[in-house]
Amino acid sequence: MPKRVVVGVVKSDKMQKTRRVEVSRLVKYPKYGKYVKRRTVCYVHDEENTSAVGDTVEIRESRPLSRLKRWELVRIVTKGNIIDVAALRAVAKATQAAESQATAPAAQTAPAEK
């Protein structure tokens, strides 16, 4: 029997050699016929730690590797472009502080004339 191969998005990469991948699908709601998004969470073995949060990856079913891991990473389809907002704010705050320090000594060193 062939192994299942699915495509999902990496949602967590905080574990070593393990990724949490969400596989989304559309399911038709029985009574009203509206399509609803559903998701499946898969824990994936990533031997080289190559994937990161936001990457779209292709995963394949495998033998049980641990209590939760039943999938292995085949390839990274596309790299994600997740922006760390906290890091951007920290850099902006640091540059603003540096600019204010650069202008403050210039104002203090100028002699006051009467």
N, C-alpha and C positions, 0 to 999 in steps of 0.2 A: 504494500500500500504506500503510495507516495506521501511525502510530508507536505503539510499545508504551508503555503507561502503567502504572507499578508504584508500590507504596507501600513505603517502608522507613524505617529509623531512622538519623539522623545519628550517626556514631561519631567523627568527627574534623572540627574546623573550624579547624585550625591554618594552613591555606593561604589565601591571598587569593583570593576569588571561586571557591573550589573546596571542595567538601564530600565526605567519604567516607561513603557511605550503604550500609548492609547491608540486603539484601532476604532475608528468611527464608522458607523453604517447607518443607513436610512431604513426604517421599518414602517410599514403602513399600519396605522392604527385601525383596528378591526371595525369599530362601530362607525367612525366618521370618515375614514379613508384618507385622513391627513397623514403625511409622512413626518415621522418624528425621529430625531437624532438619538441614537444609542451608542454606547461606547463599551469597549472591552479593554481591560487593563492587563497587559502582559509583562512579566518580568523577563528580561532578555539578557543573555550572556554576551558580553562584549570583551573579548580577550585582551585587545590592545587599548582599551579605553579611548577609541577614536571618535565616538559620537558624543554630541553635546545637546543641551536643552534646545528644543526648537527644530532639530534635524528631522527630516523625513527619512525613515529607514525601512528597509525590506528585511523581514524576519522569517525564520523557518522553524517549524516545529522540531523538537529534539527529545531525547530521553530526559527524564527528570535529573536536573543538575543539583537542585537543593529543594527545600520545602516549597518554594514558590516558582523557581525558574524552570520553565519548560520550553523555552524558545532560545534560538541563537541568532546573532546578527549575521545577515548575508552581505549587505552593502548599504552604504549611505546614498540615498537617492538624491537628496538636495540638502545643502547645509542651511541651517536656520540663521536668521539675523536678529537674535534677541539682544536688546540693548539694556545694559545695566544702568537704570535710572539713578540709583543711589551713587554709583561711581561718577556719573556725569555731574550730579549736584555737588559732590565733594570736590571735584576738579574746578568747577565754576566758583565755588566758595573760596578755594585756595588762591585762584588767580585774582579774585576780587580783593582778598586780604592783601596779597602782594602788591597790587596796584595802589591800594589805600596807604600802605606803608611807604611806597615809593614817593607818593605825593606829599605825605605828612612831613617827612624830614626836610623837604625843600622849602616848605612854608615856615618851619621853625628856624632854619639857618639864615634866612634873609634878615639882615639887620633892620631894626625899626628906626626910621629917620624922623626927626621932628622939625 
